[in-house]
Amino acid sequence: MAWNPAAGQIAGGVSGGLEVLHTSSVLGLSGFGGAVTTSVGPRAGVGVVLGRIDIRDLVRTTTSPSTVGGSIPVYTQYAGLGGQLELRSFRVGTLIRINNEQFDVIQETGATLDFGLRWKPIDRLTIAAATHFLPLDFSKQVTTDYYAGIEYLALRSLPIGSISADVLARYGLNYRSYDALEHTIGAGMNLGTVFGVNAAVTRESAYGSGAWRPALSLFLKVGRYEVDLASSSGLNDVGATYRVGLSIDFVR
């Protein structure tokens, strides 16, 4: 729900997820994101989200490489409350977030209001879109992202030995307020509901240049628990990113 406010638990029960992010020392990023959602009726749900990202190992120096004083705190964190409503083939959602950031001695706090949509016009097709860190006054900010994606179930119950698999095709785009448009093309294969593999390439833009970045992920589900593992190369070969996620169905 942190990425799309329309993604939450509506079918009953309580669902929670946690993702931990850690990059190499070249980038120095670490953090987490988590959410808990629950249904509040046959067609509605609510949830809370928490997240934080830190940049590690930033220190002050003078005319020599020796450290002066303590480390420089640089982080962004948020907490939010959201809700979803299902209307036939549509699901809409909204999420209000309180954001807090610090860069050395500069600290800011504010609120953002995001919107999300999921639509299944036909059985095999899912279309989704969402805003990310949209200001309350709807002003144009460089921190705001706009996402859209399409997922199509290309092959259903494809026989592989003694089991069957579903093959999915995906396309997504990300638009940032400073006129950067990025594309993602991917595919996935799910063996039942217990194992899956996904691969994608993303066209990323930064500092006036662009590059294609590959990514690969695996998931394994055992009972109430689902573990996600993902790896992607860094833009311009600056450090790879590794993700480990754990999702738990608390109540069924």
Buried (B, 14 or more C-beta within 10 A) or exposed (E): BBBBBBBBBBEEEBBBBBBBBBBEEEBBBBBBBBBBBBBEEEEEBBBBBBBBBBBBEEEEEEEEEEEEEEEBEBBBBBBBEBBBBBEEEBBBBBBBBEBBBBBEEEEEEBEBBBBBBBBBEEEBEBBBBBBBBBBEEEEEBEBBBBBBBBBBBEEEEEEEEEEBBBBBBBBBBBBBBEEBEBBBBBEBBBBEEEBBBBBBBBBBBEEEEBBEBEBBBEBEBEEEEBEBEBEBBBBEEEBBBEBEBBBBBEEE
